Amino acid sequence: MSLPEYLELSGTPVDMGRAYGLACREEIRQYTRERVALCSESTWAGHAMSPATVLDLAGQCLAAHEAYAPDLVAEMCATADACGLSPAELLITNGFTDFIDLLYRHGGASATQAEDDCTAFFVPARHSADGHALLGQTWDMHAGALPYVLMLRGRPTGQPAFLAFSVAGCVGMIGMNEAGIAITINNLLGSGGQVGVTWPFVVRKALQQTDIESALACITSARLAGAHNYLLLDRTGEAINVEAMPGFCYVVRSRDKPLVHTNHCLDSETLDRCRARLPYSQRSSESRLARAAARLAAVGSTVDDLMALTSDPEIAVRRNPPLEMETCGAAIMAPMRGRMWAVRGMPGTRDYVAYHV
């Protein structure tokens, strides 16, 4: 495979989607095959399901996506067409972890395996060495995802330009736009999975906005398919953390206090909407939260400090069976400066690359 590590897309949704599919066709096809196969396995879905059943549920979610973001669905469908895939197949590639929440509920399973080891953080302007608020996260995933990681630069017609850390075939995962809206994500183990909208479409719709309240509404007004934590930051230094469950969102705002979020809910109402977490997973989430919070407590954080945080052995994830999770990348954003730094692979073993939106 020869996936580009950086890809520029521009024009209409169909223009962008087609160009994406043609540039990454074989990688998108392979990654999609792997994702659809994982959805059929009891290790991930909590119960074995036929591929036909999995694709039928994904197809049911398409209408919710079309109602929420028809332009982004047109973009995804153009990518799918260029790759010889169905929209339902590529939808699974995009929203895999949210889709797993739906599969759990569909089958009545109570298992708790999940790809959920990301650590996100916000540094307020008064804690930053240069007075610019910062936002970032590690992106932890099955180690097999690493060959599919890439950076997207989008210049959609009539909308803000954006940068997005992503994987082959996904409309975007972590990003920032030219209006100064930045967003990170963490997976949560929701028990209320439903036919609805998956998180990458929420991220991209937020990146179409020019103010943080509109970006927040993209999360809180969506009929969400699964559970995720979203952390927003704008160029004025306002941050908003959202523990988002199907049917309920818990919102925390901050300008002056650092925020950290990992993979367990911090609010009692969102916690009540979670599946039980395996003990080792709960320990990992709590440990990473405490470690990141301790590192951010000191005033004067620099971008280099945050790069070091993402490679901290107590925060970066090294693969272990059976899920083989690993930190496959990380990103740090300074919306006030229009700057984003991203690394493809384990921080500390690979260098960050600087981008300007």
VOGU-3710 file (C-alpha; in Angstrom, 3 decimals, decimal comma):
1> mslpeylels> 0,000/0,000/0,000  1,104/3,596/-0,619  -1,227/5,738/1,462  -0,218/9,419/1,409  0,517/10,782/4,866  -0,993/14,126/3,825  -3,847/14,745/1,391  -5,442/17,988/0,177  -9,113/17,996/-0,846  -11,147/20,893/-2,210
11> gtpvdmgray> -14,365/21,791/-3,991  -17,882/20,428/-3,639  -18,664/17,463/-1,390  -18,683/15,140/-4,398  -15,381/16,607/-5,650  -13,737/16,070/-2,277  -15,144/12,592/-1,759  -14,203/11,358/-5,205  -10,659/12,719/-4,933  -10,290/11,046/-1,522
21> glacreeirq> -11,451/7,694/-2,859  -9,243/7,807/-5,940  -6,141/8,820/-3,944  -6,569/6,120/-1,255  -8,663/3,477/-2,999  -6,863/0,285/-2,000  -6,179/1,437/1,555  -9,812/2,436/2,086  -11,015/-0,886/0,680  -8,665/-2,893/2,903
31> ytrervalcs> -9,402/-0,910/6,063  -13,133/-1,208/5,421  -12,886/-4,977/5,005  -11,103/-5,180/8,355  -13,657/-2,992/10,139  -16,708/-4,819/8,792  -15,105/-8,131/9,774  -14,478/-6,901/13,349  -18,153/-5,984/13,667  -19,059/-9,626/13,052
41> estwaghams> -16,791/-10,905/15,839  -17,980/-11,510/19,380  -14,727/-10,000/20,742  -15,870/-6,593/19,567  -19,627/-6,786/19,095  -20,248/-8,814/22,249  -21,907/-11,527/20,150  -21,324/-13,011/16,714  -23,336/-11,374/13,938  -23,584/-12,126/10,245
51> patvldlagq> -22,060/-9,551/7,874  -25,506/-9,135/6,321  -27,013/-8,144/9,679  -24,150/-5,744/10,357  -24,542/-4,046/6,983  -28,309/-3,852/7,375  -27,902/-1,929/10,648  -25,370/0,388/9,013  -27,817/0,964/6,182  -30,493/1,933/8,692
61> claaheayap> -28,140/4,614/10,055  -27,721/6,280/6,661  -31,061/8,105/6,842  -30,095/9,687/10,172  -26,814/10,866/8,669  -28,565/12,280/5,609  -30,958/14,248/7,812  -28,075/15,545/9,957  -25,404/16,360/7,344  -26,500/15,666/3,736
71> dlvaemcata> -23,380/17,293/2,294  -21,080/15,046/4,331  -23,076/11,985/3,293  -22,680/13,064/-0,340  -18,932/13,336/0,270  -18,772/9,886/1,865  -20,898/8,319/-0,883  -18,583/9,762/-3,552  -15,622/8,204/-1,729  -17,429/4,883/-1,478
81> dacglspael> -18,300/4,966/-5,174  -14,688/5,706/-6,148  -13,598/2,715/-4,053  -16,270/0,271/-5,229  -17,823/0,110/-1,748  -21,374/0,571/-0,526  -22,202/3,631/1,624  -23,133/1,250/4,464  -19,684/-0,349/4,393  -17,888/2,992/4,473
91> litngftdfi> -20,178/4,246/7,239  -18,847/1,428/9,449  -15,268/2,496/8,663  -16,145/6,041/9,742  -18,072/5,402/12,938  -16,774/2,019/14,088  -16,753/2,666/17,842  -20,202/4,278/17,847  -21,445/1,458/15,661  -20,159/-1,034/18,231
101> dllyrhggas> -22,459/0,625/20,814  -25,378/-0,046/18,469  -24,337/-3,665/17,941  -24,073/-4,249/21,697  -27,571/-2,974/22,281  -28,989/-4,760/19,240  -27,739/-8,102/20,517  -28,398/-7,465/24,216  -24,742/-8,063/25,039  -23,054/-6,848/28,206
111> atqaeddcta> -19,422/-7,395/27,196  -17,129/-4,409/27,626  -14,293/-4,639/25,098  -13,730/-1,368/23,268  -11,174/0,692/21,414  -11,116/3,421/24,005  -7,679/4,460/25,194  -7,380/8,118/24,050  -6,334/10,941/26,402  -7,518/14,497/25,606
121> ffvparhsad> -6,482/17,751/27,298  -7,053/21,502/27,303  -4,474/24,045/28,487  -5,988/27,487/29,187  -4,229/30,621/27,979  -3,072/31,577/31,488  -1,382/28,171/31,884  0,318/28,362/28,492  3,843/29,710/28,154  2,935/31,993/25,235
131> ghallgqtwd> -0,569/32,937/26,367  -2,285/30,860/23,673  -4,757/28,177/24,750  -3,930/24,665/23,544  -5,938/21,517/22,850  -4,684/18,016/22,106  -4,964/14,296/22,498  -3,376/10,929/21,908  -5,211/8,740/19,401  -5,151/5,131/20,584
141> mhagalpyvl> -6,481/2,361/18,387  -5,926/-1,247/17,324  -2,280/-1,269/16,188  -3,391/-2,459/12,759  -4,823/1,024/12,135  -1,396/2,683/11,973  -0,772/2,114/8,228  -4,054/3,913/7,485  -3,396/7,151/9,411  -3,209/10,371/7,383
151> mlrgrptgqp> -3,710/14,129/7,630  -6,450/15,770/5,599  -6,490/19,418/4,556  -9,943/20,346/3,286  -11,027/23,456/1,446  -14,750/22,856/0,923  -16,614/25,317/-1,273  -18,394/27,931/0,839  -17,177/26,571/4,188  -14,152/27,114/6,455
161> aflafsvagc> -10,960/25,336/5,472  -9,910/22,664/7,960  -7,179/20,270/9,025  -8,147/16,808/10,271  -6,144/13,901/11,644  -7,891/10,854/10,179  -7,693/7,310/8,836  -8,292/6,086/5,289  -11,934/6,570/4,314  -12,956/8,555/7,419
171> vgmigmneag> -14,286/12,091/6,927  -12,207/13,306/9,886  -11,448/12,526/13,524  -9,493/15,310/15,291  -9,269/18,754/13,772  -9,311/22,516/13,564  -10,753/25,001/11,079  -9,690/28,449/9,900  -12,369/30,057/12,082  -10,491/28,795/15,146
181> iaitinnllg> -12,781/25,915/16,112  -10,823/22,861/17,333  -12,184/19,510/18,487  -10,880/16,283/20,055  -12,631/13,006/20,877  -12,537/10,118/23,350  -14,553/6,933/23,134  -16,993/6,090/25,941  -18,782/2,789/26,576  -22,410/3,686/26,042
191> sggqvgvtwp> -25,247/1,292/26,796  -27,828/3,184/24,710  -26,548/2,631/21,181  -29,198/3,474/18,603  -29,735/4,011/14,894  -28,298/7,483/14,573  -25,325/9,684/13,673  -21,726/8,519/14,210  -19,040/10,708/15,715  -16,842/11,564/12,664
201> fvvrkalqqt> -19,827/13,312/11,093  -20,318/15,266/14,326  -16,645/16,288/14,200  -16,800/17,423/10,588  -20,072/19,301/11,086  -18,514/21,092/14,068  -15,616/22,055/11,796  -18,101/23,699/9,422  -18,990/26,223/12,139  -17,502/29,642/12,845
211> diesalacit> -18,377/29,949/16,558  -18,154/27,573/19,483  -21,854/27,676/20,395  -22,807/26,456/16,936  -20,130/23,758/17,177  -21,541/22,687/20,550  -25,038/22,484/19,042  -23,694/20,038/16,437  -23,080/17,657/19,345  -26,032/18,333/21,610
221> sarlagahny> -28,684/18,416/18,861  -27,576/15,239/17,072  -29,366/11,911/17,309  -26,174/10,151/18,354  -25,598/6,501/17,503  -23,129/5,967/20,334  -21,219/7,525/23,216  -18,215/9,825/22,877  -16,547/12,630/24,773  -15,914/15,805/22,769
231> llldrtgeai> -13,605/18,629/23,814  -13,987/21,937/21,941  -11,772/25,036/21,942  -12,109/28,337/20,068  -9,613/31,055/19,262  -10,804/33,196/22,201  -9,664/30,507/24,631  -13,056/29,117/25,628  -13,179/25,328/26,063  -16,233/23,098/26,337
241> nveampgfcy> -16,147/19,424/27,326  -19,133/17,255/26,424  -19,792/13,733/27,677  -22,254/12,868/24,921  -24,609/9,916/25,177  -27,553/9,037/22,944  -30,291/11,234/24,401  -28,160/13,067/26,988  -25,140/15,380/27,130  -23,184/16,639/30,144
251> vvrsrdkplv> -21,439/19,955/29,403  -18,554/21,611/31,276  -17,073/24,984/30,289  -13,667/26,417/31,149  -11,407/29,334/30,306  -9,029/29,271/33,247  -8,859/25,664/34,463  -7,125/22,829/32,577  -9,398/20,001/31,454  -8,478/16,356/30,914
261> htnhcldset> -10,669/13,510/29,762  -9,949/9,845/29,146  -12,503/7,041/28,728  -14,645/6,888/31,838  -17,515/9,270/32,511  -17,073/11,869/35,242  -20,748/12,793/35,634  -23,197/10,511/37,443  -25,927/10,879/34,816  -23,670/9,934/31,918
271> ldrcrarlpy> -22,143/7,152/34,026  -25,620/5,665/34,446  -25,796/5,390/30,652  -22,541/3,415/30,336  -21,814/-0,271/29,982  -19,737/-1,787/32,767  -16,034/-1,386/32,097  -13,499/-4,181/32,520  -11,294/-3,576/35,596  -8,049/-3,166/33,636
281> sqrssesrla> -9,722/-0,661/31,310  -11,066/1,388/34,223  -7,633/1,404/35,874  -6,007/2,572/32,643  -8,508/5,373/32,144  -8,214/6,607/35,731  -4,409/6,396/35,680  -4,078/8,331/32,418  -6,492/10,984/33,676  -4,521/11,488/36,886
291> raaarlaavg> -1,152/11,513/35,144  -2,198/14,040/32,501  -3,857/16,270/35,108  -0,675/16,251/37,195  1,465/17,219/34,198  -0,889/20,077/33,295  -1,069/21,491/36,827  2,060/23,604/36,409  1,727/27,031/34,750  3,817/27,648/31,625
301> stvddlmalt> 3,103/24,670/29,382  4,607/24,769/25,904  3,761/22,790/22,792  6,933/20,783/23,444  5,646/19,976/26,941  2,420/18,621/25,463  4,343/16,595/22,911  6,244/15,078/25,832  2,957/14,421/27,643  1,695/12,368/24,698
311> sdpeiavrrn> 4,782/10,161/24,850  4,672/9,720/28,652  4,833/5,946/29,347  1,870/6,298/31,711  -0,253/7,943/28,981  0,901/6,455/25,669  -0,510/2,952/25,173  1,656/-0,021/24,186  -0,029/-2,977/22,558  -1,190/-5,928/24,607
321> pplemetcga> -3,427/-8,883/23,686  -6,231/-9,497/23,036  -7,139/-6,064/21,627  -3,610/-5,002/20,574  -4,338/-1,354/21,352  -1,572/1,181/20,756  -1,080/4,935/20,509  -1,193/5,340/16,724  -0,804/9,099/16,700  -1,432/12,372/18,495
331> aimapmrgrm> -2,351/15,967/17,728  -1,949/19,359/19,417  -3,768/22,511/18,281  -3,427/26,250/18,923  -6,581/27,802/17,379  -5,521/31,380/18,160  -2,424/30,808/16,010  -4,058/28,591/13,400  -1,398/25,953/14,096  -1,674/22,192/14,450
341> wavrgmpgtr> 1,022/19,623/15,173  0,418/15,956/14,472  2,390/12,733/14,626  1,631/9,531/12,761  2,570/6,686/15,080  3,863/6,490/18,640  4,863/9,948/19,957  8,482/9,984/21,031  9,499/7,471/18,388  8,313/9,642/15,486
351> dyvayhv> 8,460/13,394/14,991  5,522/15,773/15,031  4,810/17,678/11,809  3,628/21,300/11,966  0,660/22,466/9,874  -1,082/25,811/9,395  -4,774/25,880/8,584
//
